[in-house]
Amino acid sequence: MMKKIYKAHILFTKEKSRFEQIENGYIAVEDGIIRGVFSNLAELKEKCSSATPNGEWDDVEVTDFGNCLLIPAMNDMHVHAPQVHNQGVAMDLELLPWLQNYTFPEEAKYADVHYAERMYRRFIHTQWLFGTMRSCVFATIHTESTRLLMKLYQEAGMGALVGKVAMNRNCPDNLSEEVEAAVEGNERLIAEFNQPGALVRPIITPRFVPSCTPELLQACGELANKYHLPVQSHLSENTSEIAWVQELEKESTCYGDAYNRYGLFGQTPTIMAHCVWTSGEELEIMKHNGVMVAHCPSSNFNLSSGMAPVRTFIDEGLHVGLGSDISGGHDLNMFRMLTYAIQMSKMHYQADHSKMFLTLAEVFWIATKSAGSFFGKVGSFEPGYEFDALVINDDVLHPDEYSLLHRLERFIYMGDDRQIAHRFCRGKEIMEPLQ
């Protein structure tokens, strides 16, 4: 059994309303699982030794991170890995013309596995830089390139749910796939990667309703049910998109119902990106089915989609995470998504004073514990959680002049990857991946 003890200034959010702060605290980790957080070493050794049957903790060496902050790692709950080349490009377009003119031509290049490897290595390296240790990832329709992406995540030691994208209408011919081929490609990946407890697993990924015929949506729902796999897609991002879905799925009462009718809306764990215009019946179905929202503020700004009602989602008890959504979003730094989420909520507050804007504790909880729940016990430093963590050396930000909480806030708003000194996923320190 591998035991580790780390010392640092520890901050995390057990609850959405407040931070837990332990100055010069200790965290005990055994086989990648947190045994507890303690204010002193004697308490740790006493409680951990009596609570675990696997021997004493007296001889476990302490890794002392000095004046650094120790926080949970980031989770990116909605990201398009093949769009990394388009980051910061065509940010003056709305969703549908942006897809047709930029996104689809770039994704078609992933028929070439060599091109895919070059871009996917760049993508994973950038995620590592910014401390994102778990992700829900869209790949492309290409089975071999998707397999490569999953192998690269395994090689890096970072966690990911990776989806081979399903599309067969309203897209270029070279990005359209017959239903049978889509099922066969998914089942090849499922056979190889759908292992219990694996860090990298498949996720069923219909791109969105307009790009999938009823037959393909039905096949995706059957795959999710047959193999007990999670589902990811897009929902109510843009008003033009919603009107399009109403034309294509006339029997559906709302966009969410179009997924629900095919078993793609909470029948297995489901995360839907954006939900900018979600309300009424759609919101009620999401609550009933336990569908998670991936809030993507940067993308919503860039593509002029609107302001997602995140305060309403939280008040209604929906699970919410944050997504970078590159390349609709321009930034893979998830700490920036925290700031954008707060800023967007403040604009929403100006439009509706009955909905208070989000606090730092709330967005940190959304990005860590709430988002991490989609992967299991991830995103907090409570006992039984997997040790996904970042060590922040904020010396350049004059830490001695500030409280622990203000130090964290300043890093979130002003810091960058240069202040992330160490990165852990499931207890293992994740070293820099090869580019």
C-alpha positions in Angstrom: 0.0 0.0 0.0 1.4 3.4 -1.0 1.0 6.1 1.7 1.8 9.7 1.2 1.6 12.8 3.4 1.6 16.3 2.0 2.0 19.6 3.9 0.8 22.9 2.5 -1.9 25.6 3.0 -4.9 23.6 2.0 -8.1 25.0 0.5 -11.2 23.3 -1.0 -15.0 23.5 -1.0 -16.8 20.8 0.8 -20.0 22.9 0.4 -20.8 25.5 -2.2 -21.1 28.3 0.2 -17.7 28.4 1.8 -14.0 27.4 1.6 -12.3 25.0 4.0 -9.0 26.5 4.9 -6.2 24.7 6.8 -3.1 26.8 7.2 0.0 24.6 7.3 -2.2 21.6 7.0 -1.6 17.9 6.3 -3.3 15.6 3.9 -3.0 11.8 4.1 -3.3 9.9 0.8 -3.3 6.1 0.5 -3.2 4.4 -2.9 -4.5 7.6 -4.5 -7.4 8.0 -2.0 -7.6 10.7 0.6 -7.8 9.5 4.2 -8.2 12.9 5.7 -7.1 16.5 6.1 -5.5 17.5 9.4 -4.2 20.6 11.2 -1.2 18.8 12.7 0.9 15.7 12.0 0.2 14.0 15.3 -3.5 14.0 14.7 -3.0 12.6 11.2 -0.9 9.7 12.4 -3.2 8.8 15.3 -6.4 8.9 13.3 -5.1 7.3 10.1 -3.3 4.5 12.0 -6.5 3.6 13.9 -8.8 4.0 10.9 -6.9 1.9 8.3 -6.0 -1.7 8.6 -2.9 -1.4 6.5 -0.3 -0.4 9.1 1.0 2.6 10.8 1.7 6.1 9.4 4.5 6.9 11.8 7.2 6.2 9.2 5.6 7.9 6.3 7.7 10.7 4.9 6.1 14.1 4.7 6.4 16.0 1.5 6.5 19.7 2.6 5.4 22.2 0.0 6.2 25.1 2.3 4.3 28.3 1.7 2.4 26.9 -1.4 -1.3 26.5 -1.7 -2.8 22.9 -2.2 -6.1 22.9 -4.0 -8.2 20.4 -6.0 -7.3 20.1 -9.7 -9.5 21.5 -12.5 -12.1 19.5 -14.5 -13.0 20.6 -18.0 -16.6 19.3 -18.6 -16.9 20.3 -22.2 -14.1 20.5 -24.7 -13.5 19.7 -28.4 -10.0 18.4 -28.6 -9.7 18.5 -32.5 -10.5 22.2 -32.4 -7.2 23.2 -30.7 -5.8 24.5 -33.9 -8.7 27.0 -34.2 -8.3 28.6 -30.8 -8.8 32.3 -31.0 -9.9 32.1 -34.7 -13.2 33.4 -36.1 -14.5 34.8 -32.8 -16.7 37.3 -34.7 -19.2 34.6 -35.9 -22.3 33.0 -34.4 -22.6 29.3 -33.8 -23.9 27.9 -37.1 -21.7 29.8 -39.6 -18.7 29.2 -37.3 -19.4 25.4 -37.5 -19.8 25.4 -41.3 -16.8 27.6 -42.2 -14.2 26.8 -39.6 -15.0 23.8 -37.3 -16.1 21.2 -39.8 -13.1 21.8 -42.2 -10.7 21.5 -39.3 -12.3 18.3 -37.9 -12.1 16.7 -41.4 -8.3 16.7 -41.1 -8.5 14.1 -38.4 -8.9 11.4 -41.0 -5.1 11.7 -41.0 -3.9 10.0 -37.8 -0.5 11.7 -38.1 -2.1 15.1 -38.1 -4.3 14.0 -35.2 -1.4 13.0 -33.1 0.4 16.3 -33.6 -2.6 18.3 -32.6 -3.8 16.0 -29.8 -0.4 16.1 -28.1 -0.5 19.9 -28.3 -4.0 19.8 -26.8 -3.2 17.5 -23.8 0.1 19.3 -23.1 -1.9 22.6 -22.8 -4.5 21.0 -20.5 -1.6 19.7 -18.3 0.0 23.2 -18.2 -3.2 24.7 -16.8 -3.8 21.9 -14.2 -6.8 20.2 -15.9 -6.7 16.6 -14.7 -10.1 15.4 -15.8 -12.1 16.2 -19.0 -15.2 15.3 -20.9 -13.9 15.4 -24.5 -15.4 15.5 -28.0 -13.1 13.9 -30.6 -14.3 13.4 -34.2 -16.1 10.7 -36.1 -12.8 9.1 -36.9 -12.3 5.9 -34.8 -8.6 5.6 -35.1 -7.9 9.2 -34.3 -10.3 8.9 -31.3 -8.4 5.8 -30.2 -5.2 7.7 -30.4 -6.5 10.5 -28.2 -7.5 8.0 -25.6 -4.1 6.3 -25.7 -2.4 9.7 -25.3 -4.5 10.4 -22.2 -3.5 7.1 -20.8 0.1 7.8 -21.6 -0.1 11.2 -19.8 -1.9 9.7 -16.7 -4.8 12.2 -16.9 -8.4 11.3 -16.7 -10.9 11.7 -19.5 -14.2 10.6 -20.9 -13.6 10.7 -24.7 -16.3 10.6 -27.2 -16.2 9.4 -30.9 -18.6 12.0 -32.3 -21.7 10.8 -34.1 -23.0 12.7 -37.1 -24.8 11.8 -40.3 -26.8 14.8 -41.5 -26.4 18.6 -41.9 -22.6 18.2 -42.1 -20.0 17.8 -44.8 -20.0 14.4 -46.5 -16.5 13.7 -45.2 -17.8 14.1 -41.6 -20.9 12.0 -42.1 -21.0 8.3 -41.0 -23.6 5.6 -41.6 -25.4 4.4 -38.5 -23.9 0.9 -38.7 -20.3 2.3 -39.0 -20.9 4.7 -36.1 -22.0 1.8 -33.9 -19.2 -0.5 -35.0 -16.5 2.2 -34.4 -17.9 2.9 -30.9 -18.0 -0.8 -30.0 -14.4 -1.2 -31.0 -13.4 1.6 -28.6 -15.8 0.3 -25.9 -14.2 -3.2 -26.1 -10.7 -1.7 -25.6 -11.3 1.1 -23.1 -14.5 0.5 -21.1 -12.8 -1.0 -18.1 -14.1 -0.5 -14.5 -12.2 2.2 -12.7 -10.2 3.2 -15.7 -9.1 6.8 -15.9 -9.8 7.0 -19.6 -13.2 5.6 -20.8 -15.6 6.1 -23.7 -18.6 8.4 -23.6 -21.5 8.3 -26.1 -21.4 11.5 -28.1 -24.1 12.5 -30.6 -22.8 16.0 -31.7 -26.2 17.6 -31.4 -29.7 16.8 -32.6 -29.4 18.7 -36.0 -26.4 16.6 -37.0 -28.0 13.2 -36.1 -30.9 11.4 -37.8 -33.5 9.8 -35.5 -31.9 6.4 -36.4 -28.5 7.6 -35.3 -29.9 9.1 -32.1 -31.7 5.8 -31.4 -28.5 3.9 -31.9 -26.6 6.2 -29.6 -29.2 5.7 -26.9 -29.0 1.9 -27.3 -25.2 1.9 -27.0 -25.4 4.0 -23.8 -27.9 1.6 -22.3 -26.3 -1.6 -23.5 -22.8 -0.7 -22.1 -24.0 1.6 -19.2 -22.0 4.5 -20.7 -22.3 8.2 -20.0 -23.6 10.6 -22.6 -22.5 14.1 -23.7 -23.9 16.6 -26.2 -25.1 20.2 -26.7 -28.4 21.7 -25.5 -30.1 25.0 -26.1 -27.0 26.9 -26.9 -28.4 29.3 -29.5 -31.9 30.4 -30.4 -31.4 29.6 -34.1 -30.3 26.1 -33.1 -33.4 25.6 -30.9 -35.6 26.6 -33.8 -33.8 24.2 -36.1 -34.4 21.3 -33.6 -38.1 22.2 -33.4 -38.2 21.8 -37.2 -36.3 18.5 -37.2 -38.0 16.8 -34.2 -41.6 17.9 -34.5 -42.8 15.4 -32.0 -40.6 16.7 -29.2 -41.9 19.2 -26.8 -38.5 20.9 -26.3 -34.9 20.4 -27.2 -34.2 18.3 -24.2 -37.2 16.1 -24.9 -35.6 15.3 -28.3 -32.7 13.6 -26.5 -35.0 12.1 -23.8 -37.1 10.3 -26.4 -34.0 8.4 -27.5 -32.6 7.5 -24.1 -29.9 10.2 -24.1 -31.0 12.5 -21.3 -30.2 11.0 -17.9 -31.0 7.4 -18.5 -27.3 7.0 -18.0 -25.1 9.8 -16.5 -25.5 12.7 -18.9 -23.9 16.1 -19.3 -25.2 18.7 -21.6 -23.2 21.7 -22.7 -24.4 25.3 -22.6 -28.1 25.2 -21.7 -28.2 29.0 -22.2 -31.9 29.0 -23.0 -33.0 26.1 -20.8 -36.2 26.8 -18.7 -39.6 25.4 -18.0 -40.2 21.8 -19.1 -36.7 21.3 -20.2 -35.4 22.3 -16.8 -37.9 20.0 -15.1 -36.8 17.0 -17.2 -33.2 17.8 -16.4 -33.9 17.9 -12.6 -36.0 14.7 -12.8 -33.3 12.8 -14.8 -30.3 14.2 -13.0 -28.7 15.7 -16.2 -25.6 17.8 -15.5 -25.0 21.2 -17.1 -21.5 22.1 -18.6 -21.5 25.9 -18.3 -19.2 27.4 -21.0 -19.1 31.2 -20.4 -16.2 32.0 -22.7 -17.9 30.3 -25.6 -21.2 31.8 -24.9 -19.7 35.3 -25.0 -17.7 34.6 -28.2 -20.5 33.0 -30.2 -23.1 35.5 -29.0 -25.2 32.6 -27.5 -26.5 34.4 -24.4 -26.1 34.1 -20.6 -26.9 30.8 -19.0 -29.0 31.0 -15.9 -26.5 29.3 -13.6 -27.9 30.7 -10.4 -31.3 29.2 -11.3 -29.6 25.8 -12.1 -27.9 25.8 -8.7 -31.0 26.9 -6.8 -33.0 24.2 -8.6 -30.5 21.5 -7.5 -29.0 20.8 -10.9 -25.4 19.6 -11.0 -23.2 22.1 -12.8 -19.6 22.0 -14.1 -17.5 24.4 -16.2 -16.3 23.8 -19.7 -13.7 25.6 -21.9 -15.5 24.6 -25.1 -12.5 25.3 -27.3 -12.6 26.5 -29.9 -15.9 28.3 -29.3 -14.2 29.3 -26.2 -10.7 30.7 -26.7 -8.9 29.6 -23.5 -8.1 26.1 -22.1 -7.2 27.7 -18.7 -10.1 26.6 -16.5 -9.2 29.1 -13.9 -10.2 31.7 -16.5 -13.6 30.0 -16.7 -14.1 30.6 -13.0 -13.6 34.4 -13.6 -15.8 34.4 -16.7 -18.6 32.5 -14.9 -18.6 35.1 -12.1 -18.5 38.0 -14.6 -21.4 36.5 -16.7 -23.4 36.0 -13.5 -23.0 39.7 -12.7 -24.3 40.7 -16.1 -27.2 38.3 -15.5 -27.8 40.0 -12.2 -28.1 43.3 -13.9 -30.9 41.9 -16.0 -32.6 40.2 -13.1 -31.9 41.4 -9.6 -33.8 38.4 -8.1 -30.9 36.2 -9.1 -27.8 37.0 -7.1 -24.5 36.7 -8.9 -22.1 33.8 -8.2 -19.5 34.0 -5.4 -15.9 32.7 -5.6 -16.7 29.8 -3.4 -19.6 28.8 -5.6 -17.7 28.8 -8.8 -14.7 27.0 -7.3 -17.1 24.4 -6.0 -18.8 24.1 -9.4 -15.3 23.7 -11.1 -14.1 21.1 -8.5 -16.5 19.1 -6.4 -19.7 19.6 -8.5 -17.9 18.9 -11.8 -15.8 16.1 -10.3 -18.9 14.2 -9.3 -19.4 13.2 -12.9 -16.2 11.1 -12.6 -16.9 9.6 -9.2 -15.5 10.9 -5.9 -13.3 13.6 -7.5 -12.9 17.3 -6.8 -12.7 17.6 -3.0 -10.2 16.7 -0.2 -12.8 14.8 1.9 -12.0 11.3 3.0 -12.7 8.7 0.3 -12.0 11.2 -2.6 -9.4 10.6 -5.2 -6.4 12.9 -4.8 -6.6 15.2 -7.8 -4.6 18.2 -6.8 -2.5 21.2 -7.7 0.3 22.8 -5.8 0.3 26.6 -6.4 3.5 28.5 -5.8 2.3 32.1 -5.9 5.5 33.8 -4.7 5.4 36.3 -7.6 2.0 37.5 -6.4 3.3 38.7 -3.0 1.5 36.1 -0.9 2.7 37.4 2.5 0.6 40.5 2.1 -2.7 38.5 1.8 -4.9 35.9 3.5 -5.0 32.4 2.2 -8.3 33.0 0.5 -7.2 36.2 -1.1 -4.0 34.4 -2.3 -6.2 31.9 -4.1 -8.4 34.6 -5.5 -5.4 36.5 -6.8 -4.1 33.3 -8.5 -7.4 32.6 -10.1 -7.7 36.1 -11.5 -4.0 37.0 -12.1 -2.0 33.8 -12.2 -1.1 31.3 -14.9 0.5 28.0 -15.5 3.9 29.2 -14.2 2.6 29.2 -10.7 1.4 25.5 -10.8 4.4 23.7 -9.3 2.9 20.2 -9.1 -0.1 18.3 -10.6 -1.7 15.1 -9.3 -4.3 12.8 -10.7 -5.6 9.9 -8.6 -2.6 10.3 -6.3 0.1 10.1 -9.0 2.1 13.2 -9.8 1.6 14.0 -13.5 4.8 15.0 -15.2 5.0 17.0 -18.4 3.6 15.0 -21.3 5.7 14.7 -24.5 4.6 17.2 -27.1 
